[in-house]
Amino acid sequence: MSGKRSIFEEVSDDTVAQKPRAGGVIDQGRDAWRNTARLWMTLLFALVVVMIVVGGLTRLTDSGLSITEWNVIKGALPPFSEAAWLVEFDKYKAIPEYQLQNKGMSLAEFKTIYWWEWGHRQLGRLIGLVWAIGFAYLMIRYTIPRGWVGRMLLLGALGGMQGAIGWWMVSSGLTGRMVDVASYRLATHLGLAFIILSLLLWYMLRLKRSEMEMFQAQRNEDRPMARIGLVLYGVTFIQILLGALVAGIDAGRGYIDWPLMNGQFLPSESFDYTPFLSNFFENPALVQFNHRMMGYILFGFVIWIFFRAKRSPHAIVQSTAKAVMVMAVLQMLLGIFTVLYAAPWYFAILHQLGAVMLLGLVVKLNFDARSPFSRAITSAQMG
């Protein structure tokens, strides 16, 4: 039997944090669905990341306009005969990309770009199928809290919207004199993918804890860092959209020196397009300049947050802020090398994956600031 404890004895918050209060039998039964839901969302998260990579490679290989129709059911089957391939090739020959850029392409070359776009679309269908099967299983097998049913349905709705936006993007390159999709539509398409990733990661982090643990953690919210983290998410997201605009018009291959752009800070041709606003979406000089400038702003903001996080009473917030800074350094270096080597596909894809990792860490920083497990005061603060 342990000895008596003084009523004046202090209890460390660290000790309490290391042994979170266990829920009762009722809570444990109520939360039995969480592990299954978290595994399901983890699978969806991984598939969306793969989708972003495949989408990037589809764009880098100029394959995105090879399929000129959008048919949810019939489009799942590729051509099986030479005659069917010729029909698809004839449809491609009718669009500006072939007539202005790829005239004389062989059928074998067309098949290569066709398979890239076909695979991209099938992966989208697979994600939708995984969502539908997982959602149906959870609803049949468990009693899901109403709030979580809404969150799961939101993921499905955003996934369906993503498919529609994908076709809206592709259709912009099928008429007129466009040989690529509209860059702002590409940015919309990629932006929604990152929103879906952010929601999946947030839900996965929540599902690791019971409702009781979440309630206790939210009482320890680091409100200043939570507000700062939200701003950081917004700045990071804008930078990703600006990167999509760069990718949409291959602006990363036109100015391959750094820190200047063709020997200038702001290229003299940055506002040559008319109407004026089109420069922000279609002028490679201004589009890349804006991406660079926002990158510097984001990098400086991350450094400031790193030092600001040292004042947080939560070690987890400090640790995540450090991870964000390390990833921001790596991402900036990847961006510089991508420019200096005229955006080869391997650097471009690594840079895109870096954006996924950076935004994921920013989401985690927001979560940790709002729902930290520990209220441990660091030794530096106590001193």
N, C-alpha and C positions, 0 to 999 in steps of 0.2 A: 504494500500500500504506500503510495507516494506521500511525502510529508506535506504539512499544511503550507499554503501559499499566502503570502502577505496580501492584505487587501489593497496595499499601495504598490504592488508589483506591476510594472509596466509590461504590456503584452505587445510584442513587435508585430506590426502589420505584415512583415515578411512571413512570419510564422503562420499567420492566418491565411495569407495568400497562397502558401504552399499546400495547404489542405483545405480546398474549397468545400463548403458545406454540401454534403451529399443529399440528394433529393430523397423523398420517401418512396414507398412502394408504388403509390399512385402516380407520382411524377415519373418514375422509371418506366412504368407501363405506357404512360402518355407519350413519352419521348422515344419509344422503341423504333419509330419510323425514321428518326433523324439520320442514322448511319446509312440506311438505304438511299435516302434522298441526297445525302452528301456525296455518296459514290456516283449516283446518277448525274449530279451536277458537275462532278469532277470529270466524268467522261464527256459531258457536253462541252465543258471548258476546253479540254484537250482537242476535241474535234473542231471547235471554232478556231483555235490557234492554228491547227493544220489547214483549216479553210483559208485563213488569212495568208499563210505561206503559199498555198496552191494558187490563190487569187493573185498574189504578187508575181509568181512565176508565169501565170497566164498572161498578165499584162506585159511582163518583160519579154515574153516570146511573141508578142503581138497576136495572141490567139483569141482574144475576147470577142471578136466580131465574126469568128468562123461559123458560128451557128446563128442564123439570121431569124429564127423563129423561137417562140417560147410556148411550149406545150408541156403542161405538167405531167401528163400521162404518157403520150406518144413519144415525147422527147427523152424519156428514160431509156429508149432503145436506140442504139447506134445503127448506121447502115450495115446491112448484112451481105449485100451483093454489089457487084461492080456498077450495075445500073443505078442502084440507090445512092452510091457514092457520087456518081456523075450528076444526079439530081441535086444533091447538097452542094456540090462544087459549082453548078450553074447558078444556084441562089447566091453563093458568095461572089461570083463574078459580076453580079448585078449591083453590088454596093461600091461606094467610093473607095474603100480601102484597097480593093483589088484593082480597080481601074486607075487609081492615081499612084499607088505604091507598090502593088504586088503583081502587076500585069505580066503575064507569061509564067506565073507560078505553075509548077507541075501538080498533078493529082497527088503524087506521093508527098510533096511538101504541104499540100492542103490537108492531107490526112494527119500530119504531125500536129498542126495547130488545132485541127478539129478535136483530136483526142484530149488535148490540154483543156479546152473549154468544156468538152463533154464530161471529163473527170471532175472539173470544178462544179458543174451543175449536179452531178451525181452525189458529190460530197454534201452539197446543200440538202438534197433529198434524204441522205442518210441521217443528217443531223435532225431533220424534221421527224424522221421515223423513230430515232432514239428518244426524242422528246415525247412523242405520242405514246410509245410503249411504256416508257418510264412513268409518265403521268398516270396512265391507265392502271398500271400495276400498283402504284402508291395509293390511288383512290380505292381500288378493290381490296387491297391487302390491309390497309391501315385506316385509322380515323385521323385525318389530317386537320389541324387547326384551320379555321376559316381564313385567317390572314395569310397562311402559307399557300393555300389553294389559289388565292389571288395572285401571289408572287409567281407561282408556277405557270398559271395561265398567261401572265404578263410575258414570261419568257417565250412561250409558244406564239403569242401574238406578235412579238418583236421579230421572231424568226420568220413568220409568214410575211411580215412587212419587208424584211430583208430580201426575200425572194422577189417581191414586186419591185423594190427599188433596184435590184440587180438588173431586171429587164428594162426598167426605165433608163438605167445607165447605158445598157447595150444599145437600146433603140436610138440613142442620140448619135451613134456612129454609123447608122444605116442609111442616112439620107444626106442631101446637100453635098458639101465638099469636105466633110469630116472624114479623116482617116483614123481617128481615135475616138474614144468616148469623151463626152464633155467632162472636163476636169472637176467641175463643181459637183457633178453627179457621182463621180468616182469618190470624191471626198465624203459625200453623204453616205454612200455605200460602206466605205471603210469606217466612218465615224459611228454608224449604227452597230457595226461589228464590235467596236471597242466598248460601246455602251453595254451591249449584251455580255461581253467578257467581264466588265466591271460589276454588273449585277450578279452574275454567276459567282464571282469571287466573294462578293459581300455576303451572299446567301450561304456560301460554303463556310465562311468564317463564323457566321451566326450559328450554323447547324452543328458546329463543333461543341457548342455549349448548350446546356439546358436553359429553359426560360428563367429559372431561378438564378442560375449563374449569370445570365445576361442582365437580369435586374440588378444584381449586386454589383456587377462591373460598371454598369451605366451610372451608378451613384458616384463613382470615382472619376467621372469624365474630366479630362483636361480640356476645358472649354477654349482657352486661347489657342492651343494647338489644333483643336478640332476646326475652329474657324479658319486658321491659316492653312490647314490641310485641304479644306474645301476650295480655297482660292488656288492652291497648288494643283489640284485636280483640274480646275478649269483652264489654267495656263498650259498644263501638259496636254490636255485634250485639244486645245486650239493649235498647239504646235504639231500634233499628229495630223490635224486637218490640213495645215499648211504643207506638211510633208506629202500628203495625198495629192495636193494641187501640183507640187513639184513632179511627182511620179506621173500624174495624168498627162503632162505635156513634155515629159523627158527633160525637164529644165535642169536636172542635175548633170546633164552631159554637155551643156553649153558653156559653162563657166567652171573650168577645172583648175583654178588657182585659189589659194587661200593664204592669208585672210582677205585679200582683195579679190575683185571680180574683173578679170581681164585688165588688171592693173589699176582699177578704180574702186573706190569705196561703194558708190552707187553708180552702176553702169549708165552711161549717157542715154541709152535707148530705153530706159525703164518706163517711160511714159509715151512711147511712140504710137501705141495702138489707139484706135478710136472705135467705139466711144471710150471715154476716159476710164470708166469702171472696168472695162474688159482687160485692162492692164493687170489688174489684181488677180485675174483668173487665167489669162492666156498669154501674157507677156513673160517669156522665160526669165528675163533679167529681173523684173520686179518680183516675180513669184519666188525665185530662189533667194533674192535679197531678203524678202519678208521672212522666209523660213530660217535664214541665218540669224537675223536680228532677234526673232522670237526665241531661237535657241540660246542666244547669249542671255536674254532676259530670264529664261527658265533656269539656266545654269546658275546665274547669280542668285536667283530666288532660292534655289535648292541649297546653295552654300549658306545663305542667311538662315534658312530653316534648320540646317544642321547645327549651327551654333545656338539658335533659339531653343532647340529641343533639349539642350543641356540643362535648361532651367526647368524642364518637366520633372515632376516628382515620380514619374514612372519609367523604370528602366527599359520596358518594352518600347516605349515611344522613342527614347534615345537610340535604341538599337535599330529600329526600323528607319529612323531618319538617317542614320549612318549608312544603311543599306541603300536608301534612295540616292544619297550623294555618290556612293561608289558607282551605282548603275548610271547615274547622270554623266559621270566622267567617262565611263566606257561608251555610252551612247554618243556623246559628243565626239569622241575620237573616231568612232565608226562613221559618223556623219562626215568628218573631215576626210577620212580615207576614201569614202564613197565618192566625194567630190573630186579629190586629187586623181583618182583612177578612172574618172568618167563613168561612174556608176555601173561597174560590172555586176552581173546578176548575184554573185555570191556576197559581195559587200552590201548590195541593196537589200537582200533578204535578211542578212544579219542585222542590218540597221532597222528593218521592220520588226524583227523579233526583239531587238533591244527596246523598241517602243512598247511592245507587249509587256516586257518585264518591268520597264520603268513605270508604266501606268498601273500595273499590278501592285507594285510596291507602294505607290502613292495611295491606292485604295486601301492597302493594309495599314498605312500610316493613319489614314482617316479612321479606320475601324479601331485601331489600338488607342487612339486619342479619345474616342468616344466610349470605348468599352474596355478599359485596361483591367487586368486581373489584380494588379498590385498597386498599392499606394506607397510603396517603399520610397523613403527619402534617400537620395544619394549622399555619400560621404562628403562630396564637394559642397553640397548645399548645407549640410549640417555644420561644416567648417565655416 
